[in-house]
Amino acid sequence: MTTLMNIGDAAKAAGVSAKMIRHYEQTGLLPEAERSEAGYRKYGEREVSVLRFIRQSRRLGFSMPQIAELIGQWGDTHRTSRQVKAIAERHLADLEEKLREIVEMKSALEQLVSVCAGDDHAHCAILENLAADSPSAPNHSASFVKPKRRGAKASTAHSGVADKPTTSHLDLMTWMRGVHVHRGAH
């Protein structure tokens, strides 16, 4: 007789979280668990083995559909190792392509960082390069006004700083929402 475990014990034995076990059941990677009379999930050694298989596959970066395919191969007594190897080779080719893309991104970002002065001036070569292919370079600072905080006084006498246009992240997000609304209105 197989000893059945609750979801917490199965998660611990497999090295995954209970949340992931429920997710794998919902996506069909793991068959729905048996239930106790009280409705609690119960798992045996077979399910724990599948969970370990999934964990190892995810560690190697296999996608969920690839893992489903591998689990299917694992359970197929008529499979050939050629079929399994083909899945792994496709994944390896995908990883090699992603690695090339990451190396290219890293190189491009290193170049951007190297041309940025990183000082207290507003000019930023990184932003200038990122916006280089924009259809037009709007004067963002002209249309941004720093919003006043609730309870803030209209006078700037206490701070000694007049309200100046700003291009903060929040202002950019406000501008982007305006662009989205504007485009949607046509």
N, CA, C and O atoms as a DFTB+ gen file, in Angstrom:
744 C
 N C O
     1  1       0.836      -1.178       0.000
     2  2       0.000       0.000       0.000
     3  2       0.880       1.240       0.000
     4  3       1.870       1.316       0.728
     5  1       0.508       2.204      -0.823
     6  2       1.257       3.437      -0.947
     7  2       0.808       4.416       0.133
     8  3      -0.386       4.575       0.385
     9  1       1.776       5.064       0.764
    10  2       1.464       6.089       1.743
    11  2       1.112       7.362       1.000
    12  3       1.875       7.821       0.150
    13  1      -0.042       7.934       1.315
    14  2      -0.469       9.165       0.676
    15  2      -0.083      10.355       1.544
    16  3      -0.104      10.284       2.773
    17  1       0.276      11.463       0.866
    18  2       0.724      12.668       1.548
    19  2      -0.243      13.809       1.264
    20  3      -0.910      13.828       0.229
    21  1      -0.313      14.754       2.188
    22  2      -1.081      15.962       1.904
    23  2      -0.247      16.856       0.991
    24  3       0.909      16.545       0.704
    25  1      -0.819      17.946       0.541
    26  2      -0.144      18.803      -0.435
    27  2       1.151      19.400       0.120
    28  3       2.132      19.543      -0.610
    29  1       1.156      19.746       1.405
    30  2       2.367      20.314       2.017
    31  2       3.502      19.316       2.048
    32  3       4.643      19.656       1.737
    33  1       3.191      18.067       2.425
    34  2       4.226      17.029       2.468
    35  2       4.715      16.678       1.063
    36  3       5.908      16.460       0.851
    37  1       3.789      16.627       0.108
    38  2       4.181      16.339      -1.279
    39  2       5.067      17.458      -1.822
    40  3       6.049      17.200      -2.519
    41  1       4.717      18.686      -1.503
    42  2       5.515      19.837      -1.958
    43  2       6.924      19.760      -1.393
    44  3       7.906      19.970      -2.104
    45  1       7.006      19.457      -0.112
    46  2       8.320      19.347       0.541
    47  2       9.134      18.203      -0.066
    48  3      10.326      18.362      -0.330
    49  1       8.497      17.059      -0.285
    50  2       9.200      15.900      -0.852
    51  2       9.684      16.154      -2.277
    52  3      10.726      15.642      -2.686
    53  1       8.917      16.951      -3.035
    54  2       9.266      17.204      -4.429
    55  2      10.139      18.442      -4.612
    56  3      10.745      18.625      -5.669
    57  1      10.206      19.289      -3.588
    58  2      10.998      20.513      -3.713
    59  2      10.300      21.607      -4.489
    60  3      10.953      22.425      -5.138
    61  1       8.981      21.630      -4.430
    62  2       8.196      22.679      -5.082
    63  2       7.221      23.243      -4.052
    64  3       7.097      22.709      -2.950
    65  1       6.533      24.319      -4.412
    66  2       5.557      24.895      -3.492
    67  2       4.182      24.271      -3.718
    68  3       3.892      23.741      -4.790
    69  1       3.356      24.346      -2.700
    70  2       1.983      23.851      -2.814
    71  2       1.238      24.629      -3.898
    72  3       0.413      24.069      -4.619
    73  1       1.535      25.914      -4.003
    74  2       0.903      26.747      -5.025
    75  2       1.230      26.215      -6.428
    76  3       0.364      26.175      -7.302
    77  1       2.482      25.809      -6.628
    78  2       2.874      25.282      -7.936
    79  2       2.196      23.940      -8.206
    80  3       1.840      23.648      -9.347
    81  1       2.015      23.130      -7.179
    82  2       1.313      21.856      -7.373
    83  2      -0.098      22.130      -7.881
    84  3      -0.547      21.501      -8.839
    85  1      -0.797      23.064      -7.243
    86  2      -2.153      23.402      -7.687
    87  2      -2.125      23.933      -9.119
    88  3      -3.003      23.611      -9.921
    89  1      -1.116      24.746      -9.439
    90  2      -0.980      25.281     -10.803
    91  2      -0.762      24.142     -11.809
    92  3      -1.385      24.129     -12.871
    93  1       0.105      23.201     -11.484
    94  2       0.366      22.085     -12.398
    95  2      -0.883      21.236     -12.598
    96  3      -1.099      20.699     -13.684
    97  1      -1.698      21.113     -11.570
    98  2      -2.962      20.390     -11.717
    99  2      -3.906      21.162     -12.636
   100  3      -4.552      20.573     -13.503
   101  1      -3.985      22.475     -12.449
   102  2      -4.875      23.296     -13.269
   103  2      -4.475      23.287     -14.732
   104  3      -5.340      23.315     -15.607
   105  1      -3.182      23.250     -15.013
   106  2      -2.703      23.273     -16.395
   107  2      -2.652      21.885     -17.018
   108  3      -2.409      21.756     -18.218
   109  1      -2.879      20.844     -16.219
   110  2      -2.906      19.491     -16.755
   111  2      -1.565      18.779     -16.758
   112  3      -1.477      17.647     -17.232
   113  1      -0.517      19.414     -16.240
   114  2       0.777      18.717     -16.172
   115  2       0.731      17.587     -15.149
   116  3       1.407      16.570     -15.299
   117  1      -0.055      17.775     -14.135
   118  2      -0.195      16.785     -13.074
   119  2      -1.672      16.417     -12.995
   120  3      -2.523      17.304     -12.929
   121  1      -1.993      15.119     -13.001
   122  2      -3.406      14.745     -12.881
   123  2      -3.978      15.246     -11.554
   124  3      -3.256      15.382     -10.567
   125  1      -5.276      15.516     -11.546
   126  2      -5.902      15.957     -10.308
   127  2      -5.675      14.915      -9.227
   128  3      -5.756      13.711      -9.471
   129  1      -5.394      15.396      -8.047
   130  2      -5.073      14.515      -6.930
   131  2      -6.324      13.813      -6.409
   132  3      -7.449      14.291      -6.551
   133  1      -6.074      12.661      -5.802
   134  2      -7.142      12.001      -5.061
   135  2      -7.525      12.935      -3.928
   136  3      -6.736      13.787      -3.520
   137  1      -8.745      12.770      -3.418
   138  2      -9.200      13.607      -2.314
   139  2      -9.583      12.732      -1.130
   140  3     -10.123      11.638      -1.289
   141  1      -9.292      13.235       0.043
   142  2      -9.705      12.548       1.262
   143  2     -11.206      12.781       1.457
   144  3     -11.812      13.559       0.721
   145  1     -11.793      12.124       2.424
   146  2     -13.220      12.324       2.702
   147  2     -13.493      13.780       3.065
   148  3     -14.583      14.292       2.808
   149  1     -12.517      14.439       3.655
   150  2     -12.660      15.842       4.032
   151  2     -12.377      16.789       2.860
   152  3     -12.520      18.004       3.000
   153  1     -11.979      16.244       1.711
   154  2     -11.736      17.064       0.521
   155  2     -10.306      17.501       0.328
   156  3     -10.019      18.266      -0.592
   157  1      -9.383      17.031       1.182
   158  2      -7.984      17.413       1.052
   159  2      -7.314      16.589      -0.041
   160  3      -7.612      15.410      -0.227
   161  1      -6.401      17.242      -0.760
   162  2      -5.650      16.536      -1.799
   163  2      -4.715      15.522      -1.146
   164  3      -4.159      15.764      -0.075
   165  1      -4.555      14.375      -1.821
   166  2      -3.650      13.328      -1.356
   167  2      -2.758      12.906      -2.529
   168  3      -3.235      12.685      -3.642
   169  1      -1.472      12.801      -2.257
   170  2      -0.497      12.478      -3.300
   171  2       0.317      11.270      -2.898
   172  3       0.655      11.070      -1.731
   173  1       0.627      10.456      -3.924
   174  2       1.482       9.303      -3.710
   175  2       2.865       9.543      -4.297
   176  3       3.169      10.625      -4.801
   177  1       3.687       8.515      -4.220
   178  2       5.068       8.623      -4.714
   179  2       5.112       8.899      -6.221
   180  3       6.016       9.585      -6.698
   181  1       4.142       8.370      -6.968
   182  2       4.104       8.612      -8.413
   183  2       3.959      10.107      -8.699
   184  3       4.686      10.647      -9.533
   185  1       3.031      10.780      -8.019
   186  2       2.819      12.212      -8.229
   187  2       4.048      13.015      -7.803
   188  3       4.415      13.998      -8.447
   189  1       4.671      12.585      -6.715
   190  2       5.885      13.275      -6.264
   191  2       6.988      13.117      -7.314
   192  3       7.748      14.055      -7.557
   193  1       7.079      11.957      -7.929
   194  2       8.075      11.748      -8.994
   195  2       7.810      12.679     -10.174
   196  3       8.744      13.248     -10.740
   197  1       6.541      12.834     -10.546
   198  2       6.193      13.738     -11.642
   199  2       6.552      15.177     -11.263
   200  3       7.072      15.931     -12.086
   201  1       6.273      15.547     -10.025
   202  2       6.617      16.900      -9.567
   203  2       8.125      17.139      -9.607
   204  3       8.575      18.222      -9.981
   205  1       8.890      16.150      -9.229
   206  2      10.363      16.286      -9.312
   207  2      10.808      16.411     -10.765
   208  3      11.701      17.196     -11.085
   209  1      10.184      15.639     -11.632
   210  2      10.471      15.698     -13.067
   211  2      10.197      17.108     -13.591
   212  3      11.007      17.672     -14.328
   213  1       9.058      17.669     -13.209
   214  2       8.697      19.024     -13.642
   215  2       9.710      20.028     -13.098
   216  3      10.164      20.910     -13.826
   217  1      10.064      19.894     -11.822
   218  2      11.035      20.809     -11.209
   219  2      12.361      20.778     -11.959
   220  3      12.930      21.824     -12.269
   221  1      12.846      19.585     -12.247
   222  2      14.118      19.462     -12.966
   223  2      14.014      20.044     -14.377
   224  3      14.944      20.696     -14.854
   225  1      12.896      19.809     -15.033
   226  2      12.694      20.330     -16.389
   227  2      12.648      21.852     -16.383
   228  3      13.223      22.501     -17.257
   229  1      11.961      22.417     -15.397
   230  2      11.886      23.879     -15.296
   231  2      13.254      24.471     -14.987
   232  3      13.597      25.548     -15.475
   233  1      14.021      23.775     -14.188
   234  2      15.373      24.243     -13.865
   235  2      16.217      24.353     -15.135
   236  3      17.102      25.204     -15.226
   237  1      15.942      23.500     -16.102
   238  2      16.665      23.554     -17.380
   239  2      16.010      24.506     -18.372
   240  3      16.475      24.649     -19.503
   241  1      14.931      25.157     -17.948
   242  2      14.305      26.174     -18.787
   243  2      13.299      25.673     -19.791
   244  3      12.887      26.428     -20.672
   245  1      12.888      24.417     -19.688
   246  2      11.875      23.912     -20.604
   247  2      10.570      24.649     -20.355
   248  3      10.240      24.961     -19.211
   249  1       9.827      24.928     -21.414
   250  2       8.524      25.585     -21.294
   251  2       7.495      24.558     -20.820
   252  3       7.750      23.353     -20.843
   253  1       6.351      25.039     -20.398
   254  2       5.293      24.134     -19.948
   255  2       4.866      23.168     -21.064
   256  3       4.728      21.973     -20.803
   257  1       4.653      23.647     -22.294
   258  2       4.302      22.693     -23.358
   259  2       5.414      21.659     -23.594
   260  3       5.126      20.489     -23.846
   261  1       6.672      22.086     -23.514
   262  2       7.775      21.140     -23.678
   263  2       7.777      20.121     -22.541
   264  3       8.017      18.935     -22.768
   265  1       7.510      20.581     -21.321
   266  2       7.466      19.670     -20.175
   267  2       6.330      18.668     -20.354
   268  3       6.492      17.481     -20.072
   269  1       5.188      19.148     -20.820
   270  2       4.063      18.233     -21.074
   271  2       4.469      17.179     -22.101
   272  3       4.141      16.001     -21.955
   273  1       5.179      17.605     -23.131
   274  2       5.653      16.675     -24.160
   275  2       6.640      15.666     -23.569
   276  3       6.578      14.475     -23.872
   277  1       7.547      16.152     -22.726
   278  2       8.516      15.254     -22.086
   279  2       7.842      14.268     -21.139
   280  3       8.220      13.098     -21.084
   281  1       6.840      14.740     -20.393
   282  2       6.114      13.829     -19.505
   283  2       5.415      12.755     -20.335
   284  3       5.383      11.585     -19.955
   285  1       4.857      13.164     -21.468
   286  2       4.226      12.194     -22.371
   287  2       5.224      11.154     -22.861
   288  3       4.910       9.966     -22.938
   289  1       6.429      11.611     -23.192
   290  2       7.475      10.681     -23.637
   291  2       7.910       9.771     -22.490
   292  3       8.155       8.581     -22.692
   293  1       8.002      10.327     -21.304
   294  2       8.422       9.565     -20.125
   295  2       7.462       8.418     -19.852
   296  3       7.879       7.328     -19.462
   297  1       6.184       8.668     -20.057
   298  2       5.188       7.634     -19.806
   299  2       4.930       6.708     -20.980
   300  3       4.166       5.753     -20.844
   301  1       5.537       6.958     -22.118
   302  2       5.316       6.158     -23.327
   303  2       6.382       5.071     -23.431
   304  3       7.554       5.366     -23.665
   305  1       5.980       3.833     -23.259
   306  2       6.950       2.728     -23.318
   307  2       7.422       2.449     -24.743
   308  3       8.397       1.722     -24.932
   309  1       6.751       3.009     -25.743
   310  2       7.150       2.784     -27.140
   311  2       7.961       3.946     -27.710
   312  3       8.234       3.983     -28.910
   313  1       8.342       4.880     -26.867
   314  2       9.107       6.038     -27.342
   315  2      10.500       5.582     -27.779
   316  3      10.962       4.491     -27.447
   317  1      11.132       6.454     -28.523
   318  2      12.546       6.227     -28.841
   319  2      13.332       7.379     -28.223
   320  3      12.800       8.472     -28.028
   321  1      14.578       7.129     -27.923
   322  2      15.398       8.202     -27.361
   323  2      15.586       9.313     -28.389
   324  3      15.833      10.462     -28.022
   325  1      15.470       8.978     -29.669
   326  2      15.578       9.973     -30.740
   327  2      14.498      11.042     -30.571
   328  3      14.765      12.228     -30.764
   329  1      13.276      10.626     -30.211
   330  2      12.178      11.573     -30.029
   331  2      12.459      12.525     -28.861
   332  3      12.222      13.730     -28.953
   333  1      12.961      11.968     -27.782
   334  2      13.266      12.782     -26.603
   335  2      14.426      13.723     -26.910
   336  3      14.401      14.896     -26.536
   337  1      15.424      13.212     -27.580
   338  2      16.582      14.035     -27.921
   339  2      16.172      15.196     -28.820
   340  3      16.708      16.296     -28.686
   341  1      15.239      14.972     -29.723
   342  2      14.782      16.038     -30.619
   343  2      14.146      17.178     -29.824
   344  3      14.344      18.347     -30.155
   345  1      13.388      16.849     -28.787
   346  2      12.787      17.877     -27.933
   347  2      13.892      18.679     -27.252
   348  3      13.857      19.909     -27.230
   349  1      14.865      17.973     -26.700
   350  2      15.971      18.636     -25.991
   351  2      16.810      19.474     -26.955
   352  3      17.256      20.563     -26.594
   353  1      17.029      18.984     -28.167
   354  2      17.819      19.741     -29.148
   355  2      17.099      21.020     -29.573
   356  3      17.736      22.057     -29.758
   357  1      15.770      20.951     -29.729
   358  2      15.005      22.166     -30.065
   359  2      15.132      23.184     -28.936
   360  3      15.313      24.377     -29.180
   361  1      15.038      22.703     -27.712
   362  2      15.159      23.606     -26.564
   363  2      16.567      24.201     -26.490
   364  3      16.728      25.386     -26.199
   365  1      17.572      23.388     -26.749
   366  2      18.949      23.869     -26.743
   367  2      19.145      24.947     -27.805
   368  3      19.820      25.946     -27.554
   369  1      18.567      24.759     -28.982
   370  2      18.667      25.763     -30.046
   371  2      17.975      27.058     -29.616
   372  3      18.476      28.151     -29.881
   373  1      16.816      26.932     -28.948
   374  2      16.120      28.121     -28.438
   375  2      16.986      28.856     -27.416
   376  3      17.083      30.083     -27.448
   377  1      17.614      28.105     -26.509
   378  2      18.475      28.708     -25.494
   379  2      19.669      29.401     -26.136
   380  3      20.056      30.487     -25.705
   381  1      20.258      28.787     -27.162
   382  2      21.391      29.406     -27.846
   383  2      20.976      30.721     -28.500
   384  3      21.735      31.690     -28.480
   385  1      19.778      30.761     -29.079
   386  2      19.278      31.991     -29.700
   387  2      19.045      33.061     -28.628
   388  3      19.407      34.222     -28.818
   389  1      18.448      32.673     -27.514
   390  2      18.225      33.629     -26.421
   391  2      19.553      34.155     -25.888
   392  3      19.676      35.338     -25.569
   393  1      20.535      33.283     -25.794
   394  2      21.853      33.700     -25.318
   395  2      22.468      34.720     -26.266
   396  3      23.047      35.713     -25.823
   397  1      22.344      34.478     -27.576
   398  2      22.853      35.447     -28.561
   399  2      22.145      36.794     -28.385
   400  3      22.783      37.846     -28.425
   401  1      20.817      36.755     -28.190
   402  2      20.060      37.987     -28.008
   403  2      20.505      38.712     -26.738
   404  3      20.637      39.936     -26.738
   405  1      20.733      37.974     -25.671
   406  2      21.168      38.588     -24.408
   407  2      22.547      39.219     -24.569
   408  3      22.787      40.316     -24.065
   409  1      23.445      38.544     -25.261
   410  2      24.788      39.093     -25.493
   411  2      24.679      40.385     -26.301
   412  3      25.379      41.354     -26.007
   413  1      23.807      40.414     -27.322
   414  2      23.614      41.617     -28.119
   415  2      23.030      42.749     -27.267
   416  3      23.481      43.891     -27.354
   417  1      22.013      42.423     -26.433
   418  2      21.417      43.438     -25.559
   419  2      22.446      43.988     -24.587
   420  3      22.513      45.195     -24.355
   421  1      23.245      43.099     -24.020
   422  2      24.273      43.520     -23.059
   423  2      25.267      44.452     -23.732
   424  3      25.631      45.484     -23.168
   425  1      25.706      44.099     -24.926
   426  2      26.668      44.930     -25.649
   427  2      26.072      46.301     -25.958
   428  3      26.731      47.324     -25.768
   429  1      24.829      46.322     -26.432
   430  2      24.182      47.597     -26.755
   431  2      24.012      48.442     -25.502
   432  3      24.239      49.651     -25.538
   433  1      23.622      47.829     -24.409
   434  2      23.439      48.575     -23.163
   435  2      24.777      49.083     -22.630
   436  3      24.855      50.201     -22.121
   437  1      25.815      48.282     -22.741
   438  2      27.151      48.747     -22.327
   439  2      27.557      49.983     -23.117
   440  3      28.134      50.917     -22.560
   441  1      27.255      49.992     -24.425
   442  2      27.585      51.156     -25.246
   443  2      26.796      52.380     -24.793
   444  3      27.347      53.478     -24.707
   445  1      25.496      52.194     -24.499
   446  2      24.682      53.316     -24.031
   447  2      25.208      53.864     -22.709
   448  3      25.313      55.077     -22.529
   449  1      25.534      52.974     -21.796
   450  2      26.040      53.393     -20.490
   451  2      27.368      54.130     -20.647
   452  3      27.626      55.096     -19.931
   453  1      28.205      53.684     -21.571
   454  2      29.522      54.314     -21.735
   455  2      29.434      55.728     -22.297
   456  3      30.340      56.529     -22.064
   457  1      28.359      56.065     -23.039
   458  2      28.250      57.414     -23.605
   459  2      27.476      58.364     -22.701
   460  3      27.399      59.558     -22.990
   461  1      26.909      57.864     -21.624
   462  2      26.159      58.720     -20.700
   463  2      27.126      59.317     -19.687
   464  3      27.925      58.608     -19.076
   465  1      27.038      60.632     -19.521
   466  2      27.920      61.314     -18.578
   467  2      27.597      60.927     -17.140
   468  3      28.489      60.893     -16.292
   469  1      26.343      60.640     -16.862
   470  2      25.963      60.247     -15.506
   471  2      26.206      61.352     -14.495
   472  3      26.581      61.086     -13.353
   473  1      25.992      62.600     -14.918
   474  2      26.244      63.734     -14.024
   475  2      24.935      64.402     -13.626
   476  3      23.866      63.804     -13.756
   477  1      25.012      65.627     -13.147
   478  2      23.828      66.342     -12.673
   479  2      23.110      67.123     -13.764
   480  3      22.131      67.811     -13.474
   481  1      23.562      67.037     -14.997
   482  2      22.910      67.742     -16.096
   483  2      21.701      66.956     -16.592
   484  3      21.635      65.739     -16.422
   485  1      20.749      67.649     -17.202
   486  2      19.521      67.018     -17.698
   487  2      19.770      66.167     -18.940
   488  3      19.085      65.165     -19.143
   489  1      20.719      66.543     -19.759
   490  2      20.970      65.795     -20.988
   491  2      21.394      64.366     -20.654
   492  3      22.271      64.138     -19.821
   493  1      20.760      63.427     -21.313
   494  2      21.100      62.021     -21.084
   495  2      21.223      61.312     -22.414
   496  3      20.246      61.192     -23.153
   497  1      22.407      60.849     -22.719
   498  2      22.659      60.163     -23.984
   499  2      21.880      58.857     -24.085
   500  3      21.530      58.429     -25.185
   501  1      21.605      58.222     -22.953
   502  2      20.834      56.972     -22.975
   503  2      19.429      57.255     -23.479
   504  3      18.953      56.591     -24.400
   505  1      18.760      58.238     -22.882
   506  2      17.397      58.580     -23.309
   507  2      17.385      59.070     -24.748
   508  3      16.476      58.746     -25.512
   509  1      18.397      59.852     -25.119
   510  2      18.489      60.361     -26.487
   511  2      18.587      59.214     -27.491
   512  3      17.934      59.240     -28.534
   513  1      19.395      58.216     -27.178
   514  2      19.543      57.069     -28.075
   515  2      18.285      56.211     -28.101
   516  3      17.911      55.705     -29.159
   517  1      17.625      56.039     -26.961
   518  2      16.402      55.241     -26.931
   519  2      15.285      55.897     -27.734
   520  3      14.443      55.207     -28.309
   521  1      15.278      57.220     -27.776
   522  2      14.244      57.954     -28.501
   523  2      14.653      58.275     -29.934
   524  3      13.901      58.946     -30.641
   525  1      15.808      57.823     -30.382
   526  2      16.362      58.210     -31.689
   527  2      15.435      57.898     -32.847
   528  3      15.370      58.695     -33.783
   529  1      14.720      56.798     -32.840
   530  2      13.879      56.425     -33.973
   531  2      12.424      56.839     -33.801
   532  3      11.559      56.406     -34.561
   533  1      12.152      57.677     -32.803
   534  2      10.787      58.160     -32.600
   535  2      10.388      59.044     -33.773
   536  3      11.225      59.779     -34.297
   537  1       9.117      58.988     -34.200
   538  2       8.678      59.804     -35.335
   539  2       8.912      61.286     -35.110
   540  3       9.274      62.010     -36.037
   541  1       8.710      61.730     -33.903
   542  2       9.013      63.114     -33.570
   543  2       9.471      63.138     -32.133
   544  3       9.075      62.304     -31.319
   545  1      10.290      64.080     -31.845
   546  2      10.798      64.202     -30.479
   547  2      10.066      65.348     -29.816
   548  3      10.534      66.487     -29.846
   549  1       8.898      65.054     -29.206
   550  2       8.145      66.146     -28.589
   551  2       8.913      66.751     -27.429
   552  3       9.732      66.092     -26.788
   553  1       8.637      67.991     -27.179
   554  2       9.250      68.661     -26.054
   555  2       8.425      68.312     -24.827
   556  3       7.493      69.029     -24.463
   557  1       8.781      67.195     -24.192
   558  2       8.017      66.703     -23.059
   559  2       7.981      67.701     -21.921
   560  3       6.947      67.864     -21.274
   561  1       9.082      68.367     -21.668
   562  2       9.152      69.235     -20.498
   563  2       8.176      70.399     -20.611
   564  3       7.731      70.930     -19.593
   565  1       7.838      70.803     -21.828
   566  2       6.920      71.917     -21.983
   567  2       5.503      71.535     -21.567
   568  3       4.740      72.403     -21.143
   569  1       5.137      70.279     -21.675
   570  2       3.768      69.874     -21.382
   571  2       3.612      69.250     -20.006
   572  3       2.500      68.864     -19.644
   573  1       4.666      69.135     -19.233
   574  2       4.587      68.529     -17.914
   575  2       4.668      69.581     -16.831
   576  3       5.549      70.441     -16.837
   577  1       3.767      69.500     -15.934
   578  2       3.820      70.346     -14.757
   579  2       3.690      69.424     -13.573
   580  3       2.789      68.586     -13.512
   581  1       4.576      69.581     -12.654
   582  2       4.570      68.723     -11.480
   583  2       3.266      68.938     -10.725
   584  3       2.968      70.063     -10.323
   585  1       2.473      67.866     -10.523
   586  2       1.211      68.041      -9.812
   587  2       1.457      68.397      -8.359
   588  3       2.411      67.925      -7.740
   589  1       0.581      69.236      -7.824
   590  2       0.695      69.613      -6.419
   591  2       0.134      68.494      -5.566
   592  3      -0.869      67.870      -5.914
   593  1       0.791      68.249      -4.449
   594  2       0.305      67.254      -3.507
   595  2      -0.894      67.808      -2.765
   596  3      -1.036      69.020      -2.603
   597  1      -1.749      66.916      -2.321
   598  2      -2.886      67.339      -1.521
   599  2      -2.374      68.040      -0.269
   600  3      -1.430      67.587       0.379
   601  1      -3.008      69.134       0.046
   602  2      -2.618      69.854       1.242
   603  2      -1.421      70.771       1.030
   604  3      -1.039      71.505       1.941
   605  1      -0.821      70.740      -0.160
   606  2       0.331      71.603      -0.423
   607  2      -0.162      73.013      -0.676
   608  3      -1.213      73.212      -1.286
   609  1       0.576      73.961      -0.220
   610  2       0.195      75.356      -0.418
   611  2       0.565      75.780      -1.823
   612  3       1.543      75.305      -2.400
   613  1      -0.227      76.673      -2.355
   614  2       0.024      77.162      -3.706
   615  2       1.291      77.989      -3.752
   616  3       1.937      78.076      -4.797
   617  1       1.645      78.579      -2.670
   618  2       2.821      79.437      -2.623
   619  2       4.077      78.573      -2.532
   620  3       4.059      77.483      -1.960
   621  1       5.146      79.072      -3.098
   622  2       6.427      78.373      -3.017
   623  2       7.351      79.088      -2.046
   624  3       8.556      78.835      -2.019
   625  1       6.787      79.968      -1.261
   626  2       7.618      80.773      -0.365
   627  2       8.371      79.914       0.637
   628  3       9.515      80.230       0.962
   629  1       7.772      78.837       1.138
   630  2       8.426      78.023       2.147
   631  2       9.555      77.177       1.573
   632  3      10.579      76.968       2.223
   633  1       9.361      76.693       0.351
   634  2      10.394      75.827      -0.217
   635  2      11.509      76.620      -0.852
   636  3      12.644      76.150      -0.932
   637  1      11.193      77.835      -1.311
   638  2      12.206      78.631      -1.979
   639  2      12.432      78.180      -3.412
   640  3      13.322      78.699      -4.085
   641  1      11.638      77.217      -3.897
   642  2      11.795      76.702      -5.251
   643  2      10.491      76.910      -5.987
   644  3       9.433      76.506      -5.506
   645  1      10.555      77.526      -7.132
   646  2       9.357      77.701      -7.940
   647  2       9.022      76.385      -8.618
   648  3       9.909      75.583      -8.911
   649  1       7.711      76.162      -8.869
   650  2       7.323      74.946      -9.586
   651  2       7.873      75.022     -10.997
   652  3       7.632      75.988     -11.722
   653  1       8.614      73.995     -11.376
   654  2       9.202      73.939     -12.705
   655  2       8.661      72.713     -13.405
   656  3       8.306      71.734     -12.749
   657  1       8.591      72.747     -14.728
   658  2       8.203      71.533     -15.439
   659  2       9.181      70.411     -15.111
   660  3      10.371      70.649     -14.905
   661  1       8.668      69.200     -15.065
   662  2       9.504      68.055     -14.748
   663  2       9.175      66.900     -15.674
   664  3       8.073      66.826     -16.216
   665  1      10.114      66.014     -15.854
   666  2       9.879      64.833     -16.687
   667  2      10.058      63.593     -15.837
   668  3      10.747      62.655     -16.239
   669  1       9.449      63.581     -14.678
   670  2       9.561      62.423     -13.798
   671  2       8.823      61.239     -14.402
   672  3       8.098      61.371     -15.388
   673  1       9.023      60.095     -13.795
   674  2       8.369      58.868     -14.244
   675  2       6.853      59.024     -14.239
   676  3       6.182      58.612     -15.186
   677  1       6.308      59.619     -13.173
   678  2       4.860      59.803     -13.096
   679  2       4.365      60.702     -14.207
   680  3       3.309      60.454     -14.789
   681  1       5.127      61.756     -14.509
   682  2       4.739      62.649     -15.586
   683  2       4.756      61.925     -16.920
   684  3       3.870      62.127     -17.750
   685  1       5.742      61.096     -17.129
   686  2       5.828      60.330     -18.371
   687  2       4.643      59.387     -18.493
   688  3       4.054      59.255     -19.566
   689  1       4.293      58.731     -17.387
   690  2       3.147      57.825     -17.411
   691  2       1.863      58.601     -17.722
   692  3       1.011      58.114     -18.464
   693  1       1.723      59.797     -17.162
   694  2       0.559      60.634     -17.442
   695  2       0.531      60.995     -18.913
   696  3      -0.521      60.941     -19.550
   697  1       1.675      61.362     -19.451
   698  2       1.763      61.697     -20.867
   699  2       1.388      60.495     -21.728
   700  3       0.671      60.641     -22.718
   701  1       1.873      59.298     -21.355
   702  2       1.574      58.100     -22.133
   703  2       0.079      57.788     -22.096
   704  3      -0.499      57.408     -23.114
   705  1      -0.548      57.947     -20.936
   706  2      -1.991      57.724     -20.857
   707  2      -2.717      58.703     -21.776
   708  3      -3.694      58.340     -22.432
   709  1      -2.235      59.945     -21.818
   710  2      -2.832      60.938     -22.703
   711  2      -2.677      60.556     -24.160
   712  3      -3.594      60.754     -24.956
   713  1      -1.528      60.012     -24.517
   714  2      -1.304      59.554     -25.885
   715  2      -2.260      58.419     -26.200
   716  3      -2.853      58.384     -27.278
   717  1      -2.415      57.489     -25.265
   718  2      -3.298      56.340     -25.469
   719  2      -4.745      56.806     -25.634
   720  3      -5.449      56.345     -26.532
   721  1      -5.182      57.712     -24.776
   722  2      -6.544      58.221     -24.858
   723  2      -6.735      58.972     -26.157
   724  3      -7.761      58.828     -26.821
   725  1      -5.732      59.784     -26.525
   726  2      -5.810      60.563     -27.746
   727  2      -5.926      59.667     -28.967
   728  3      -6.744      59.915     -29.853
   729  1      -5.105      58.622     -29.011
   730  2      -5.136      57.706     -30.161
   731  2      -6.452      56.943     -30.217
   732  3      -6.976      56.668     -31.296
   733  1      -6.983      56.602     -29.039
   734  2      -8.233      55.848     -28.998
   735  2      -9.425      56.691     -29.415
   736  3     -10.465      56.139     -29.774
   737  1      -9.307      58.015     -29.379
   738  2     -10.420      58.889     -29.688
   739  2     -10.672      59.011     -31.188
   740  3     -11.746      59.460     -31.590
   741  1      -9.720      58.627     -32.017
   742  2      -9.865      58.771     -33.483
   743  2     -10.769      57.739     -34.059
   744  3     -10.995      57.722     -35.269
